[in-house]
Amino acid sequence: MQTTTQFNPVVNDQKVLAAIAEALQKIQFGSVEITLHNGQVVQIESKEKIRF
């Protein structure tokens, strides 16, 4: 399962931190990748592994 959330580069830091925290809370196994462009967060991508 892969979820990608894209942001406008001018959003404030509080929204970015909230989105990162939400991505971390939603997964048990996997990764969260934060993409930067010119020093601004432009994308947060979550990859979740489902284990049986």
PDB file of N, CA, C and O in Angstrom, chain B, residues numbered from 101:
ATOM      1  N   MET B 101       0.850  -1.174   0.000  1.00  0.00           N
ATOM      2  CA  MET B 101       0.000   0.000   0.000  1.00  0.00           C
ATOM      3  C   MET B 101       0.888   1.227   0.000  1.00  0.00           C
ATOM      4  O   MET B 101       1.824   1.320   0.795  1.00  0.00           O
ATOM      5  N   GLN B 102       0.605   2.162  -0.881  1.00  0.00           N
ATOM      6  CA  GLN B 102       1.419   3.368  -0.979  1.00  0.00           C
ATOM      7  C   GLN B 102       0.505   4.580  -1.034  1.00  0.00           C
ATOM      8  O   GLN B 102      -0.442   4.620  -1.818  1.00  0.00           O
ATOM      9  N   THR B 103       0.795   5.564  -0.196  1.00  0.00           N
ATOM     10  CA  THR B 103       0.010   6.788  -0.156  1.00  0.00           C
ATOM     11  C   THR B 103       0.938   7.957  -0.394  1.00  0.00           C
ATOM     12  O   THR B 103       2.009   8.042   0.208  1.00  0.00           O
ATOM     13  N   THR B 104       0.534   8.854  -1.264  1.00  0.00           N
ATOM     14  CA  THR B 104       1.333  10.041  -1.544  1.00  0.00           C
ATOM     15  C   THR B 104       0.488  11.278  -1.288  1.00  0.00           C
ATOM     16  O   THR B 104      -0.641  11.382  -1.769  1.00  0.00           O
ATOM     17  N   THR B 105       1.037  12.206  -0.536  1.00  0.00           N
ATOM     18  CA  THR B 105       0.368  13.472  -0.273  1.00  0.00           C
ATOM     19  C   THR B 105       1.270  14.578  -0.789  1.00  0.00           C
ATOM     20  O   THR B 105       2.442  14.648  -0.419  1.00  0.00           O
ATOM     21  N   GLN B 106       0.734  15.446  -1.644  1.00  0.00           N
ATOM     22  CA  GLN B 106       1.532  16.533  -2.168  1.00  0.00           C
ATOM     23  C   GLN B 106       1.092  17.853  -1.551  1.00  0.00           C
ATOM     24  O   GLN B 106      -0.089  18.055  -1.270  1.00  0.00           O
ATOM     25  N   PHE B 107       2.050  18.749  -1.344  1.00  0.00           N
ATOM     26  CA  PHE B 107       1.804  20.014  -0.689  1.00  0.00           C
ATOM     27  C   PHE B 107       2.266  21.171  -1.559  1.00  0.00           C
ATOM     28  O   PHE B 107       3.167  21.025  -2.385  1.00  0.00           O
ATOM     29  N   ASN B 108       1.646  22.304  -1.363  1.00  0.00           N
ATOM     30  CA  ASN B 108       2.119  23.547  -1.939  1.00  0.00           C
ATOM     31  C   ASN B 108       3.364  23.948  -1.145  1.00  0.00           C
ATOM     32  O   ASN B 108       3.311  23.951   0.085  1.00  0.00           O
ATOM     33  N   PRO B 109       4.478  24.286  -1.795  1.00  0.00           N
ATOM     34  CA  PRO B 109       5.713  24.579  -1.055  1.00  0.00           C
ATOM     35  C   PRO B 109       5.615  25.749  -0.083  1.00  0.00           C
ATOM     36  O   PRO B 109       6.523  25.926   0.729  1.00  0.00           O
ATOM     37  N   VAL B 110       4.566  26.548  -0.128  1.00  0.00           N
ATOM     38  CA  VAL B 110       4.477  27.694   0.768  1.00  0.00           C
ATOM     39  C   VAL B 110       3.613  27.427   2.002  1.00  0.00           C
ATOM     40  O   VAL B 110       3.305  28.358   2.746  1.00  0.00           O
ATOM     41  N   VAL B 111       3.213  26.164   2.234  1.00  0.00           N
ATOM     42  CA  VAL B 111       2.425  25.866   3.432  1.00  0.00           C
ATOM     43  C   VAL B 111       3.290  26.064   4.666  1.00  0.00           C
ATOM     44  O   VAL B 111       4.517  25.992   4.597  1.00  0.00           O
ATOM     45  N   ASN B 112       2.637  26.315   5.797  1.00  0.00           N
ATOM     46  CA  ASN B 112       3.412  26.592   6.995  1.00  0.00           C
ATOM     47  C   ASN B 112       3.954  25.311   7.639  1.00  0.00           C
ATOM     48  O   ASN B 112       3.473  24.212   7.363  1.00  0.00           O
ATOM     49  N   ASP B 113       4.952  25.473   8.492  1.00  0.00           N
ATOM     50  CA  ASP B 113       5.632  24.343   9.109  1.00  0.00           C
ATOM     51  C   ASP B 113       4.699  23.492   9.965  1.00  0.00           C
ATOM     52  O   ASP B 113       4.877  22.277  10.041  1.00  0.00           O
ATOM     53  N   GLN B 114       3.713  24.105  10.606  1.00  0.00           N
ATOM     54  CA  GLN B 114       2.789  23.349  11.461  1.00  0.00           C
ATOM     55  C   GLN B 114       2.030  22.307  10.649  1.00  0.00           C
ATOM     56  O   GLN B 114       1.859  21.176  11.105  1.00  0.00           O
ATOM     57  N   LYS B 115       1.575  22.666   9.461  1.00  0.00           N
ATOM     58  CA  LYS B 115       0.843  21.716   8.613  1.00  0.00           C
ATOM     59  C   LYS B 115       1.751  20.594   8.151  1.00  0.00           C
ATOM     60  O   LYS B 115       1.332  19.438   8.093  1.00  0.00           O
ATOM     61  N   VAL B 116       2.984  20.923   7.822  1.00  0.00           N
ATOM     62  CA  VAL B 116       3.945  19.904   7.383  1.00  0.00           C
ATOM     63  C   VAL B 116       4.230  18.932   8.522  1.00  0.00           C
ATOM     64  O   VAL B 116       4.203  17.717   8.322  1.00  0.00           O
ATOM     65  N   LEU B 117       4.503  19.456   9.712  1.00  0.00           N
ATOM     66  CA  LEU B 117       4.774  18.590  10.859  1.00  0.00           C
ATOM     67  C   LEU B 117       3.570  17.730  11.205  1.00  0.00           C
ATOM     68  O   LEU B 117       3.733  16.561  11.555  1.00  0.00           O
ATOM     69  N   ALA B 118       2.374  18.277  11.116  1.00  0.00           N
ATOM     70  CA  ALA B 118       1.157  17.511  11.392  1.00  0.00           C
ATOM     71  C   ALA B 118       0.987  16.382  10.375  1.00  0.00           C
ATOM     72  O   ALA B 118       0.594  15.274  10.740  1.00  0.00           O
ATOM     73  N   ALA B 119       1.278  16.653   9.114  1.00  0.00           N
ATOM     74  CA  ALA B 119       1.152  15.631   8.077  1.00  0.00           C
ATOM     75  C   ALA B 119       2.183  14.516   8.268  1.00  0.00           C
ATOM     76  O   ALA B 119       1.878  13.345   8.045  1.00  0.00           O
ATOM     77  N   ILE B 120       3.394  14.875   8.678  1.00  0.00           N
ATOM     78  CA  ILE B 120       4.431  13.862   8.941  1.00  0.00           C
ATOM     79  C   ILE B 120       4.029  13.008  10.141  1.00  0.00           C
ATOM     80  O   ILE B 120       4.153  11.784  10.098  1.00  0.00           O
ATOM     81  N   ALA B 121       3.548  13.643  11.208  1.00  0.00           N
ATOM     82  CA  ALA B 121       3.110  12.909  12.392  1.00  0.00           C
ATOM     83  C   ALA B 121       1.966  11.958  12.055  1.00  0.00           C
ATOM     84  O   ALA B 121       1.938  10.822  12.528  1.00  0.00           O
ATOM     85  N   GLU B 122       1.028  12.421  11.241  1.00  0.00           N
ATOM     86  CA  GLU B 122      -0.102  11.577  10.843  1.00  0.00           C
ATOM     87  C   GLU B 122       0.368  10.370  10.039  1.00  0.00           C
ATOM     88  O   GLU B 122      -0.111   9.257  10.254  1.00  0.00           O
ATOM     89  N   ALA B 123       1.302  10.582   9.117  1.00  0.00           N
ATOM     90  CA  ALA B 123       1.839   9.486   8.312  1.00  0.00           C
ATOM     91  C   ALA B 123       2.525   8.455   9.195  1.00  0.00           C
ATOM     92  O   ALA B 123       2.392   7.254   8.963  1.00  0.00           O
ATOM     93  N   LEU B 124       3.264   8.914  10.212  1.00  0.00           N
ATOM     94  CA  LEU B 124       3.957   8.002  11.123  1.00  0.00           C
ATOM     95  C   LEU B 124       2.985   7.226  12.005  1.00  0.00           C
ATOM     96  O   LEU B 124       3.225   6.058  12.310  1.00  0.00           O
ATOM     97  N   GLN B 125       1.899   7.859  12.413  1.00  0.00           N
ATOM     98  CA  GLN B 125       0.926   7.194  13.267  1.00  0.00           C
ATOM     99  C   GLN B 125       0.121   6.138  12.525  1.00  0.00           C
ATOM    100  O   GLN B 125      -0.352   5.184  13.142  1.00  0.00           O
ATOM    101  N   LYS B 126      -0.044   6.287  11.229  1.00  0.00           N
ATOM    102  CA  LYS B 126      -0.887   5.380  10.450  1.00  0.00           C
ATOM    103  C   LYS B 126      -0.224   4.058  10.098  1.00  0.00           C
ATOM    104  O   LYS B 126      -0.918   3.102   9.752  1.00  0.00           O
ATOM    105  N   ILE B 127       1.101   3.975  10.176  1.00  0.00           N
ATOM    106  CA  ILE B 127       1.759   2.738   9.738  1.00  0.00           C
ATOM    107  C   ILE B 127       2.392   2.005  10.916  1.00  0.00           C
ATOM    108  O   ILE B 127       2.854   2.618  11.879  1.00  0.00           O
ATOM    109  N   GLN B 128       2.402   0.662  10.811  1.00  0.00           N
ATOM    110  CA  GLN B 128       3.093  -0.153  11.807  1.00  0.00           C
ATOM    111  C   GLN B 128       4.438  -0.625  11.272  1.00  0.00           C
ATOM    112  O   GLN B 128       5.440  -0.608  11.986  1.00  0.00           O
ATOM    113  N   PHE B 129       4.453  -1.048  10.008  1.00  0.00           N
ATOM    114  CA  PHE B 129       5.669  -1.509   9.352  1.00  0.00           C
ATOM    115  C   PHE B 129       5.782  -0.785   8.023  1.00  0.00           C
ATOM    116  O   PHE B 129       4.819  -0.755   7.257  1.00  0.00           O
ATOM    117  N   GLY B 130       6.912  -0.215   7.738  1.00  0.00           N
ATOM    118  CA  GLY B 130       7.090   0.455   6.458  1.00  0.00           C
ATOM    119  C   GLY B 130       8.006   1.650   6.583  1.00  0.00           C
ATOM    120  O   GLY B 130       8.910   1.678   7.418  1.00  0.00           O
ATOM    121  N   SER B 131       7.755   2.649   5.730  1.00  0.00           N
ATOM    122  CA  SER B 131       8.620   3.823   5.728  1.00  0.00           C
ATOM    123  C   SER B 131       7.827   5.070   5.365  1.00  0.00           C
ATOM    124  O   SER B 131       6.770   5.003   4.738  1.00  0.00           O
ATOM    125  N   VAL B 132       8.371   6.210   5.779  1.00  0.00           N
ATOM    126  CA  VAL B 132       7.828   7.507   5.410  1.00  0.00           C
ATOM    127  C   VAL B 132       8.961   8.272   4.750  1.00  0.00           C
ATOM    128  O   VAL B 132      10.020   8.464   5.346  1.00  0.00           O
ATOM    129  N   GLU B 133       8.736   8.708   3.518  1.00  0.00           N
ATOM    130  CA  GLU B 133       9.760   9.429   2.756  1.00  0.00           C
ATOM    131  C   GLU B 133       9.308  10.877   2.581  1.00  0.00           C
ATOM    132  O   GLU B 133       8.179  11.141   2.169  1.00  0.00           O
ATOM    133  N   ILE B 134      10.198  11.805   2.898  1.00  0.00           N
ATOM    134  CA  ILE B 134       9.913  13.229   2.793  1.00  0.00           C
ATOM    135  C   ILE B 134      10.766  13.786   1.657  1.00  0.00           C
ATOM    136  O   ILE B 134      11.992  13.679   1.682  1.00  0.00           O
ATOM    137  N   THR B 135      10.114  14.378   0.669  1.00  0.00           N
ATOM    138  CA  THR B 135      10.809  14.932  -0.494  1.00  0.00           C
ATOM    139  C   THR B 135      10.878  16.449  -0.369  1.00  0.00           C
ATOM    140  O   THR B 135       9.875  17.109  -0.101  1.00  0.00           O
ATOM    141  N   LEU B 136      12.081  16.992  -0.568  1.00  0.00           N
ATOM    142  CA  LEU B 136      12.316  18.429  -0.487  1.00  0.00           C
ATOM    143  C   LEU B 136      12.657  18.988  -1.861  1.00  0.00           C
ATOM    144  O   LEU B 136      13.254  18.307  -2.694  1.00  0.00           O
ATOM    145  N   HIS B 137      12.269  20.233  -2.081  1.00  0.00           N
ATOM    146  CA  HIS B 137      12.658  20.960  -3.288  1.00  0.00           C
ATOM    147  C   HIS B 137      12.983  22.387  -2.854  1.00  0.00           C
ATOM    148  O   HIS B 137      12.133  23.085  -2.299  1.00  0.00           O
ATOM    149  N   ASN B 138      14.204  22.808  -3.107  1.00  0.00           N
ATOM    150  CA  ASN B 138      14.680  24.133  -2.667  1.00  0.00           C
ATOM    151  C   ASN B 138      14.489  24.328  -1.162  1.00  0.00           C
ATOM    152  O   ASN B 138      14.129  25.416  -0.712  1.00  0.00           O
ATOM    153  N   GLY B 139      14.732  23.273  -0.393  1.00  0.00           N
ATOM    154  CA  GLY B 139      14.648  23.370   1.060  1.00  0.00           C
ATOM    155  C   GLY B 139      13.235  23.340   1.626  1.00  0.00           C
ATOM    156  O   GLY B 139      13.054  23.530   2.829  1.00  0.00           O
ATOM    157  N   GLN B 140      12.229  23.107   0.787  1.00  0.00           N
ATOM    158  CA  GLN B 140      10.834  23.057   1.222  1.00  0.00           C
ATOM    159  C   GLN B 140      10.288  21.641   1.034  1.00  0.00           C
ATOM    160  O   GLN B 140      10.600  20.974   0.048  1.00  0.00           O
ATOM    161  N   VAL B 141       9.475  21.192   1.984  1.00  0.00           N
ATOM    162  CA  VAL B 141       8.827  19.898   1.848  1.00  0.00           C
ATOM    163  C   VAL B 141       7.772  20.016   0.757  1.00  0.00           C
ATOM    164  O   VAL B 141       6.885  20.867   0.829  1.00  0.00           O
ATOM    165  N   VAL B 142       7.875  19.158  -0.255  1.00  0.00           N
ATOM    166  CA  VAL B 142       6.912  19.192  -1.349  1.00  0.00           C
ATOM    167  C   VAL B 142       6.078  17.916  -1.427  1.00  0.00           C
ATOM    168  O   VAL B 142       5.043  17.888  -2.091  1.00  0.00           O
ATOM    169  N   GLN B 143       6.535  16.851  -0.740  1.00  0.00           N
ATOM    170  CA  GLN B 143       5.815  15.582  -0.834  1.00  0.00           C
ATOM    171  C   GLN B 143       6.157  14.712   0.364  1.00  0.00           C
ATOM    172  O   GLN B 143       7.298  14.685   0.825  1.00  0.00           O
ATOM    173  N   ILE B 144       5.153  14.003   0.860  1.00  0.00           N
ATOM    174  CA  ILE B 144       5.343  13.012   1.921  1.00  0.00           C
ATOM    175  C   ILE B 144       4.748  11.720   1.399  1.00  0.00           C
ATOM    176  O   ILE B 144       3.584  11.679   1.001  1.00  0.00           O
ATOM    177  N   GLU B 145       5.551  10.660   1.400  1.00  0.00           N
ATOM    178  CA  GLU B 145       5.112   9.387   0.843  1.00  0.00           C
ATOM    179  C   GLU B 145       5.236   8.307   1.905  1.00  0.00           C
ATOM    180  O   GLU B 145       6.282   8.170   2.540  1.00  0.00           O
ATOM    181  N   SER B 146       4.162   7.534   2.101  1.00  0.00           N
ATOM    182  CA  SER B 146       4.162   6.430   3.054  1.00  0.00           C
ATOM    183  C   SER B 146       4.099   5.115   2.304  1.00  0.00           C
ATOM    184  O   SER B 146       3.304   4.954   1.379  1.00  0.00           O
ATOM    185  N   LYS B 147       4.935   4.181   2.704  1.00  0.00           N
ATOM    186  CA  LYS B 147       4.896   2.822   2.161  1.00  0.00           C
ATOM    187  C   LYS B 147       4.688   1.890   3.345  1.00  0.00           C
ATOM    188  O   LYS B 147       5.513   1.820   4.256  1.00  0.00           O
ATOM    189  N   GLU B 148       3.578   1.181   3.314  1.00  0.00           N
ATOM    190  CA  GLU B 148       3.249   0.300   4.429  1.00  0.00           C
ATOM    191  C   GLU B 148       3.391  -1.146   4.019  1.00  0.00           C
ATOM    192  O   GLU B 148       2.948  -1.548   2.943  1.00  0.00           O
ATOM    193  N   LYS B 149       4.012  -1.922   4.885  1.00  0.00           N
ATOM    194  CA  LYS B 149       4.131  -3.354   4.668  1.00  0.00           C
ATOM    195  C   LYS B 149       3.086  -4.039   5.543  1.00  0.00           C
ATOM    196  O   LYS B 149       2.934  -3.710   6.719  1.00  0.00           O
ATOM    197  N   ILE B 150       2.382  -4.976   4.966  1.00  0.00           N
ATOM    198  CA  ILE B 150       1.397  -5.727   5.725  1.00  0.00           C
ATOM    199  C   ILE B 150       1.986  -7.112   5.971  1.00  0.00           C
ATOM    200  O   ILE B 150       2.290  -7.850   5.034  1.00  0.00           O
ATOM    201  N   ARG B 151       2.140  -7.448   7.247  1.00  0.00           N
ATOM    202  CA  ARG B 151       2.766  -8.725   7.601  1.00  0.00           C
ATOM    203  C   ARG B 151       1.732  -9.659   8.203  1.00  0.00           C
ATOM    204  O   ARG B 151       0.844  -9.234   8.942  1.00  0.00           O
ATOM    205  N   PHE B 152       1.862 -10.929   7.878  1.00  0.00           N
ATOM    206  CA  PHE B 152       0.933 -11.938   8.374  1.00  0.00           C
ATOM    207  C   PHE B 152       1.623 -12.874   9.341  1.00  0.00           C
ATOM    208  O   PHE B 152       0.995 -13.794   9.865  1.00  0.00           O
TER     209      PHE B 152
END
